[in-house]
Amino acid sequence: MMAGASATPILFMTTLLSVTNFGADAFYVPGITAADYKKGDEVTMSVNSLTSIKTQLPFGYNRLPLCKPRNINRKRENIGELLAGDRIIDSPYHLQMQVDVNCKILCAAEPLDEKTFQRYTSLVERGYHHNFILDNLPGATQFNSETEGAAVARTHYAGGFPVGYADPNGEDRYVFNHLRFHVKYHQKNKDVAEYRVVQFSVDPMSVEHIVKGGKTVEQLRREAIAMSGADASSFLVNVKLSELIEKAGVNGCSDKNSMVKSAPLKLAEHKTIIYSYDVVWEESDILWATRWDIYLSENNIVPAQVHWFAITNSIMVVVILSVMIALILVRNLRRDIAGYNEVLTDEEKLEEQEESGWKLVHADVFRPPNKCPMLFCTFIGSGVQILITAIFSIVLSAIGFLNPARRGSLLTGLLVIYMLAGSPAGYFSARLYKSFKGREWQKCTLFTATLFPGVMFLFFIFLNTVLVFYHTTASVPFVDILILAVMWCCVSIPLVFFGSYFGYRREFIQYPTVTSKIARSIPPAVWFTDWKLSVFCCGLLPFSAVYVELFFIMTSMWMNQFYYVFGFALLVFFIAIITTALLCMLLVYYQLCSEDYLWWWRMFFSAGSIAIYVFLYSCWWYPQLNAKRFSVTTLMYFGYMGLISWGIFLMMGSVGFFSCYIFIRKMFGSIKVD
């Protein structure tokens, strides 16, 4: 990797900051400012797409017959939000700082027809959730979990609250039509009456609201139409209808206890749903700068000791491997180098027995790969690009530049860093291809620039076409797809060619030995140098060091949870790199000792084999989504996990190659060759 000398101290400082910030306390970088409110000021609430971990298909808020705001103002999403399926609009709920509200009637929706009833029922059965946002904070909600046989209420800070629930003992479905908003605020200065929102939670309830006085909702709706003189679908009619319902009164709205005792609202055709809400404000000592802490840590539902335990085990693996390298490689290399460099007398030369060992392949060890050398250079360049993207993305996330407060920042950051990393990718690909005496460097560069992102883009287009037929917000609009294509063609590809131009202009790489014109024959391999064993071992040990952290990353990706311990992720990532590098050096040493010099592809596949374990792990993890009935979800899951695994294969394969490449140069540079 070549990031430039000026970037080295910056990278070191960011890495140091990230690994010393294991608590992952949220802090804010310039660009995010706090919103101050006075008593009575309106606090804007937004609503995001409806989401479900079972289907992974988000839908717009307007898919259900819910209350609509006066003006539907859609937030301008960044490219990361669009790719994540976010579609944020203003909500119809009105909250004012420090103004409590009790059972405010929001609206009465149109009676459910057959189509709307089936859609509502389907979303409830598939576990869809609302996602509300207040002052850039997601709405937390409580859920009950079993702990030692007893139900314990826990607060879930990501993923929103459910649309409704199903009767476990029957076929009835119920909808949450009453919401209680709990908002905590903090006064930043006791001398100034200005307040900041520091926590937001939603308590959903299902309440069968029945209008008092004998009138039905439809009768009141006709009165509202007549009084407002507007069309039935007009916002003015909804406002007037809400006023008439509040004036008449509904059951279960006197206090929280009466609401709990009320019958739940069962979904049925021709049912008219009355939506209502409460607002409870509470002062808190939580500072605005740390308000994301409880969201990111899920109130410490997963203790940090779990991550520390995994880190400790991983470090033990690295220590054991390092000791093995010291005992085996260093000792053997010293002996070999001393023997190879020994000056023999004439009598000793006559008595010298036939040499054996890695020195015998000195004239072939730097011979280019016998199969697909251009493809090999393409893989190396692509792996370098992914490696740089991964390192900088994790580091920037660990120090807070890419954080949940900036929605879509992680995906946007990944795209930007990946494009900028095109220059190093082109440089290393061209440099290596020139050392293989390749002449079609433009073709090699084009493959480097298009192979991995091209496959990703083709799958994305295919999947996006499928998602369009589901009318899901996961489908990206055509204009934004065009923007992605322009970014790729006008930024990423030219940067790869820019790096390749300088890489190919450099002089030939000088190797410590001269490659012969005739390739040496390779003796039959012994069992411990078989490529199958190399692939099995070189992938298993690094995977054993990362699989615990991989569980939390998978949970964050597919179950709508925040991933916050990027300091741990950074350590685990470097442990995997170090483990892979050490194993590859050990394996290539024994391969060369057996006089097999075809190490290029073998070490690349051996190092990249961790991707096989990652994909197999994703297959084992898949049933947790409970999405077997949804073919598009299965396609999306295994498609993306397959592409992620392929990216890991290229990245770790490049790590294995560079570690062996440097190791072999040092080995053969330390001996005298006749």
MITI-582947 format. One line per field, with one value per residue (C-alpha): residue number from 1; x, y, z. Coordinates in steps of 0.25 Angstrom, whole numbers, always signed. Example, Ala and Ser with C-alpha at 12.3 -4.5 7.8 and 13.67 -1.06 7.14 Angstrom:
REM MITI-582947
n [1/2]
xx [+49/+55]
yy [-18/-4]
zz [+31/+29]
***
This chain:
REM MITI-582947
n [1/2/3/4/5/6/7/8/9/10/11/12/13/14/15/16/17/18/19/20/21/22/23/24/25/26/27/28/29/30/31/32/33/34/35/36/37/38/39/40/41/42/43/44/45/46/47/48/49/50/51/52/53/54/55/56/57/58/59/60/61/62/63/64/65/66/67/68/69/70/71/72/73/74/75/76/77/78/79/80/81/82/83/84/85/86/87/88/89/90/91/92/93/94/95/96/97/98/99/100/101/102/103/104/105/106/107/108/109/110/111/112/113/114/115/116/117/118/119/120/121/122/123/124/125/126/127/128/129/130/131/132/133/134/135/136/137/138/139/140/141/142/143/144/145/146/147/148/149/150/151/152/153/154/155/156/157/158/159/160/161/162/163/164/165/166/167/168/169/170/171/172/173/174/175/176/177/178/179/180/181/182/183/184/185/186/187/188/189/190/191/192/193/194/195/196/197/198/199/200/201/202/203/204/205/206/207/208/209/210/211/212/213/214/215/216/217/218/219/220/221/222/223/224/225/226/227/228/229/230/231/232/233/234/235/236/237/238/239/240/241/242/243/244/245/246/247/248/249/250/251/252/253/254/255/256/257/258/259/260/261/262/263/264/265/266/267/268/269/270/271/272/273/274/275/276/277/278/279/280/281/282/283/284/285/286/287/288/289/290/291/292/293/294/295/296/297/298/299/300/301/302/303/304/305/306/307/308/309/310/311/312/313/314/315/316/317/318/319/320/321/322/323/324/325/326/327/328/329/330/331/332/333/334/335/336/337/338/339/340/341/342/343/344/345/346/347/348/349/350/351/352/353/354/355/356/357/358/359/360/361/362/363/364/365/366/367/368/369/370/371/372/373/374/375/376/377/378/379/380/381/382/383/384/385/386/387/388/389/390/391/392/393/394/395/396/397/398/399/400/401/402/403/404/405/406/407/408/409/410/411/412/413/414/415/416/417/418/419/420/421/422/423/424/425/426/427/428/429/430/431/432/433/434/435/436/437/438/439/440/441/442/443/444/445/446/447/448/449/450/451/452/453/454/455/456/457/458/459/460/461/462/463/464/465/466/467/468/469/470/471/472/473/474/475/476/477/478/479/480/481/482/483/484/485/486/487/488/489/490/491/492/493/494/495/496/497/498/499/500/501/502/503/504/505/506/507/508/509/510/511/512/513/514/515/516/517/518/519/520/521/522/523/524/525/526/527/528/529/530/531/532/533/534/535/536/537/538/539/540/541/542/543/544/545/546/547/548/549/550/551/552/553/554/555/556/557/558/559/560/561/562/563/564/565/566/567/568/569/570/571/572/573/574/575/576/577/578/579/580/581/582/583/584/585/586/587/588/589/590/591/592/593/594/595/596/597/598/599/600/601/602/603/604/605/606/607/608/609/610/611/612/613/614/615/616/617/618/619/620/621/622/623/624/625/626/627/628/629/630/631/632/633/634/635/636/637/638/639/640/641/642/643/644/645/646/647/648/649/650/651/652/653/654/655/656/657/658/659/660/661/662/663/664/665/666/667/668/669/670/671/672/673/674]
xx [+0/+5/-2/+9/+19/+10/-1/+7/+7/-8/-11/-3/-10/-24/-21/-16/-28/-37/-31/-31/-45/-51/-63/-68/-74/-81/-74/-77/-67/-69/-81/-92/-98/-107/-121/-126/-141/-148/-161/-172/-163/-167/-158/-158/-161/-158/-162/-153/-157/-164/-153/-153/-142/-150/-151/-140/-149/-152/-165/-169/-177/-189/-191/-200/-213/-206/-208/-202/-195/-200/-188/-180/-166/-156/-142/-131/-124/-109/-104/-102/-116/-122/-114/-119/-133/-136/-147/-149/-161/-168/-177/-191/-188/-186/-177/-174/-162/-167/-182/-188/-200/-210/-217/-217/-225/-216/-226/-237/-232/-241/-248/-239/-243/-240/-226/-222/-226/-218/-206/-207/-208/-196/-187/-191/-189/-175/-171/-170/-166/-168/-155/-157/-147/-147/-136/-127/-129/-136/-148/-145/-155/-157/-158/-160/-149/-148/-137/-137/-152/-156/-160/-151/-154/-142/-141/-137/-130/-130/-139/-152/-165/-174/-186/-194/-194/-201/-209/-200/-212/-220/-221/-225/-215/-215/-209/-202/-210/-207/-192/-187/-174/-164/-154/-143/-137/-125/-123/-109/-108/-116/-116/-122/-135/-131/-132/-127/-133/-124/-133/-145/-153/-167/-177/-187/-201/-213/-226/-240/-244/-259/-265/-275/-288/-294/-288/-279/-266/-273/-284/-274/-266/-278/-280/-265/-267/-279/-273/-259/-266/-254/-252/-252/-237/-233/-224/-234/-245/-235/-232/-247/-250/-240/-246/-260/-254/-247/-259/-268/-258/-253/-251/-238/-232/-233/-220/-210/-217/-230/-223/-216/-230/-236/-238/-227/-230/-232/-230/-243/-248/-256/-250/-247/-234/-233/-219/-215/-202/-197/-184/-177/-165/-154/-142/-129/-114/-110/-101/-104/-90/-92/-106/-103/-95/-107/-112/-98/-96/-111/-110/-98/-107/-94/-83/-70/-64/-69/-61/-49/-50/-50/-38/-30/-32/-28/-16/-12/-13/-4/+6/+6/+9/+20/+27/+25/+31/+43/+46/+44/+47/+58/+65/+64/+67/+80/+85/+81/+88/+100/+101/+99/+109/+120/+133/+137/+151/+154/+154/+140/+135/+139/+133/+120/+107/+96/+90/+75/+66/+60/+73/+72/+60/+67/+67/+52/+46/+43/+38/+25/+12/+11/-4/-12/-1/-10/-21/-12/-8/-22/-26/-14/-18/-33/-29/-20/-32/-41/-30/-28/-43/-45/-34/-38/-53/-51/-41/-50/-62/-54/-50/-65/-64/-74/-84/-99/-102/-99/-108/-102/-88/-82/-87/-84/-70/-68/-71/-62/-50/-51/-51/-39/-32/-32/-18/-11/-18/-14/+0/+3/-4/+4/+17/+15/+11/+23/+32/+25/+30/+15/+13/-2/-2/-15/-23/-17/-21/-35/-37/-32/-42/-54/-53/-58/-67/-72/-77/-83/-90/-96/-102/-107/-114/-120/-125/-130/-138/-144/-147/-154/-165/-167/-169/-159/-150/-138/-139/-130/-136/-130/-124/-116/-111/-107/-99/-92/-88/-83/-75/-69/-66/-61/-54/-51/-46/-37/-31/-27/-21/-14/-7/-4/+3/+13/+15/+18/+28/+36/+48/+48/+48/+62/+61/+73/+74/+74/+62/+67/+61/+58/+48/+53/+45/+37/+38/+26/+20/+20/+7/+10/+12/-1/-9/-22/-15/-10/-23/-30/-20/-17/-32/-37/-27/-30/-45/-44/-38/-50/-62/-67/-66/-72/-85/-87/-84/-94/-105/-103/-103/-116/-124/-124/-115/-104/-89/-81/-68/-60/-48/-49/-52/-39/-31/-38/-35/-20/-20/-26/-15/-4/-8/-10/+4/+11/+4/+7/+22/+22/+15/+23/+36/+33/+28/+41/+48/+41/+47/+33/+34/+20/+16/+9/-5/-4/-1/-12/-22/-17/-18/-31/-37/-43/-54/-58/-60/-67/-77/-80/-82/-92/-99/-100/-104/-115/-127/-126/-133/-145/-147/-147/-161/-156/-148/-144/-138/-130/-125/-121/-114/-106/-103/-97/-90/-84/-79/-74/-67/-61/-56/-49/-43/-36/-32/-26/-20/-12/-8/-3/+4/+11/+16/+22/+28/+35/+39/+45/+53/+59/+62/+69/+75/+83/+90/+101/+97/+108]
yy [+0/+14/+25/+35/+40/+51/+42/+33/+41/+44/+29/+26/+37/+32/+18/+21/+29/+18/+7/+15/+18/+5/+10/+16/+28/+37/+50/+60/+65/+79/+80/+74/+85/+84/+90/+99/+100/+109/+105/+104/+103/+92/+80/+74/+59/+51/+37/+28/+15/+3/-8/-23/-32/-44/-38/-27/-19/-5/+2/+16/+22/+25/+10/+9/+17/+26/+40/+50/+63/+76/+77/+64/+70/+59/+60/+61/+48/+45/+34/+25/+27/+24/+11/+7/+10/+22/+31/+42/+51/+60/+53/+58/+58/+72/+73/+85/+86/+84/+83/+70/+64/+54/+46/+56/+51/+51/+46/+36/+28/+24/+10/-1/-7/-22/-18/-8/-18/-30/-20/-16/-30/-35/-24/-28/-43/-40/-32/-18/-6/+9/+17/+31/+42/+53/+64/+54/+43/+30/+26/+15/+5/-6/-21/-32/-43/-56/-56/-69/-71/-57/-46/-35/-21/-16/-4/-6/+7/+3/-3/+5/+0/-11/-7/-17/-31/-44/-53/-65/-73/-69/-62/-48/-37/-24/-10/+0/+12/+20/+25/+30/+39/+40/+51/+55/+69/+76/+90/+94/+106/+109/+124/+122/+116/+108/+93/+81/+68/+56/+44/+39/+27/+22/+13/+7/+3/-4/+3/+1/+16/+17/+31/+35/+41/+30/+36/+28/+33/+33/+42/+51/+51/+55/+67/+71/+71/+79/+89/+91/+91/+83/+70/+57/+55/+69/+72/+82/+71/+62/+74/+77/+62/+61/+73/+67/+53/+60/+69/+56/+49/+34/+23/+20/+34/+38/+33/+22/+11/+13/+12/-1/-7/-3/-14/-15/-11/-23/-21/-24/-20/-7/-4/+11/+13/+25/+29/+37/+40/+45/+53/+53/+62/+59/+67/+59/+61/+54/+64/+66/+62/+48/+46/+35/+27/+19/+17/+11/+2/-2/+1/-9/-20/-27/-25/-20/-33/-41/-33/-33/-48/-50/-40/-47/-61/-54/-48/-62/-68/-57/-59/-74/-72/-62/-72/-83/-73/-70/-84/-90/-79/-71/-83/-91/-79/-75/-90/-90/-76/-80/-93/-86/-75/-84/-84/-98/-103/-111/-124/-120/-117/-131/-137/-128/-136/-131/-119/-118/-108/-94/-89/-99/-91/-77/-77/-79/-73/-60/-66/-60/-69/-79/-77/-64/-54/-42/-47/-49/-34/-30/-38/-31/-17/-20/-25/-13/-4/-12/-12/+3/+5/-5/+2/+16/+13/+6/+17/+28/+21/+18/+33/+37/+44/+33/+31/+29/+43/+45/+36/+29/+34/+20/+15/+29/+28/+14/+19/+31/+24/+13/+22/+30/+17/+14/+21/+11/+0/+4/+6/-7/-15/-8/-9/-24/-26/-19/-28/-40/-33/-31/-22/-19/-10/-3/-15/-20/-6/-7/-20/-15/-3/-11/-26/-25/-12/-17/-30/-22/-12/-23/-30/-17/-14/-28/-27/-13/-17/-28/-19/-9/-19/-20/-5/-4/+8/-2/+1/+12/+23/+23/+37/+32/+20/+29/+37/+24/+20/+34/+34/+20/+24/+39/+37/+23/+18/+30/+29/+15/+19/+30/+21/+11/+21/+24/+10/+6/+17/+12/+4/-11/-17/-23/-36/-42/-54/-56/-64/-75/-77/-91/-95/-105/-118/-119/-131/-138/-131/-137/-137/-125/-116/-120/-108/-113/-113/-99/-94/-100/-96/-82/-78/-85/-79/-64/-67/-73/-59/-51/-59/-54/-39/-44/-48/-34/-28/-38/-34/-20/-22/-30/-28/-13/-11/-1/-5/+4/-4/+0/+1/-14/-16/-9/-18/-31/-26/-24/-37/-45/-38/-41/-56/-57/-51/-60/-73/-70/-68/-81/-88/-82/-86/-101/-100/-94/-105/-115/-109/-104/-90/-88/-80/-68/-73/-83/-73/-63/-74/-79/-65/-62/-75/-68/-63/-77/-78/-65/-69/-82/-75/-66/-79/-83/-70/-68/-75/-64/-55/-65/-61/-75/-71/-59/-62/-48/-47/-60/-54/-41/-48/-58/-49/-38/-48/-55/-41/-37/-51/-49/-35/-41/-52/-41/-33/-44/-51/-38/-38/-52/-49/-36/-43/-55/-46/-37/-50/-57/-45/-44/-59/-59/-46/-51/-63/-64/-70/-75]
zz [+0/-4/+3/+3/+13/+18/+21/+30/+43/+41/+39/+52/+60/+55/+58/+72/+75/+71/+78/+91/+90/+92/+100/+86/+93/+83/+80/+69/+58/+52/+43/+53/+62/+73/+72/+83/+86/+95/+103/+93/+81/+71/+70/+56/+55/+43/+38/+31/+23/+29/+31/+34/+37/+31/+17/+17/+8/+13/+9/+9/+20/+11/+8/+19/+22/+32/+36/+26/+29/+23/+13/+10/+10/+6/+12/+1/+4/+1/-7/+5/+10/-4/-4/+10/+6/+14/+10/+21/+21/+31/+41/+44/+59/+65/+78/+85/+95/+109/+105/+110/+102/+106/+96/+84/+73/+60/+50/+46/+34/+23/+25/+21/+8/+4/-2/+9/+19/+13/+12/+26/+31/+22/+28/+42/+40/+34/+46/+39/+48/+48/+49/+55/+56/+66/+65/+58/+69/+65/+73/+84/+88/+99/+97/+106/+107/+115/+125/+134/+132/+135/+125/+126/+119/+110/+102/+88/+82/+67/+58/+62/+67/+61/+52/+60/+66/+63/+73/+76/+79/+67/+53/+59/+55/+64/+60/+69/+67/+79/+82/+95/+92/+103/+101/+110/+109/+115/+119/+114/+122/+135/+132/+118/+116/+104/+103/+95/+92/+98/+97/+90/+91/+87/+94/+84/+89/+82/+86/+81/+81/+81/+79/+90/+88/+79/+66/+57/+51/+37/+42/+48/+35/+27/+37/+35/+20/+21/+31/+23/+9/+4/-3/+6/+3/+7/+19/+25/+26/+34/+43/+45/+47/+58/+65/+65/+70/+81/+85/+85/+93/+91/+101/+108/+107/+122/+126/+124/+132/+125/+112/+116/+120/+107/+97/+86/+72/+63/+48/+40/+26/+27/+40/+43/+50/+59/+62/+75/+83/+96/+98/+112/+114/+125/+128/+128/+132/+119/+111/+96/+93/+99/+95/+85/+95/+100/+85/+81/+93/+94/+108/+110/+106/+100/+111/+106/+113/+101/+91/+100/+102/+86/+85/+96/+88/+75/+81/+87/+73/+68/+79/+77/+62/+65/+74/+63/+53/+62/+65/+52/+41/+48/+53/+40/+32/+40/+38/+23/+20/+28/+20/+7/+9/+15/+6/+3/+0/-12/-4/+2/-11/-16/-4/-5/-6/-15/-9/-5/+0/-5/-10/-22/-27/-27/-42/-43/-30/-37/-50/-53/-51/-61/-62/-64/-60/-64/-56/-44/-45/-47/-34/-27/-31/-27/-14/-11/-14/-4/+7/+6/+7/+18/+27/+25/+26/+40/+45/+41/+48/+60/+62/+59/+45/+40/+50/+51/+54/+39/+33/+21/+24/+25/+11/+5/+11/+6/-8/-8/-1/-11/-23/-17/-15/-30/-32/-22/-29/-43/-38/-32/-43/-54/-46/-44/-58/-63/-55/-62/-75/-79/-91/-90/-78/-83/-83/-70/-64/-70/-64/-50/-51/-55/-50/-36/-37/-50/-44/-32/-42/-51/-38/-33/-46/-47/-32/-33/-45/-37/-25/-34/-36/-21/-20/-9/-5/-6/-21/-25/-35/-49/-47/-35/-42/-53/-43/-38/-52/-55/-42/-46/-61/-58/-45/-41/-55/-58/-44/-47/-60/-53/-43/-54/-63/-52/-48/-62/-64/-52/-55/-55/-41/-38/-32/-24/-33/-48/-54/-63/-77/-75/-64/-54/-52/-39/-31/-25/-14/+0/+8/+17/+5/-2/-7/+0/+13/+11/+7/+19/+30/+24/+25/+37/+47/+43/+43/+57/+61/+55/+56/+69/+64/+51/+58/+63/+49/+43/+53/+50/+35/+34/+47/+48/+59/+62/+61/+70/+74/+62/+72/+74/+59/+56/+65/+60/+46/+48/+55/+43/+34/+43/+45/+30/+27/+37/+32/+18/+21/+28/+17/+6/+13/+13/-1/-6/+3/-5/-18/-22/-27/-32/-20/-26/-28/-17/-6/-12/-11/+3/+9/+2/+7/+19/+10/+9/+24/+24/+13/+20/+33/+26/+22/+36/+41/+30/+38/+49/+39/+38/+23/+16/+10/+3/-9/-12/+2/+0/-13/-7/+5/-2/-14/-5/+5/-8/-13/+1/+2/-12/-7/+5/-4/-12/+0/+8/-4/-7/+8/+6/-7/-1/+11/+3/-7/+3/+11/-1/-6/+8/+8/-6/-4/+8/+1/-9/-23/-32]
***
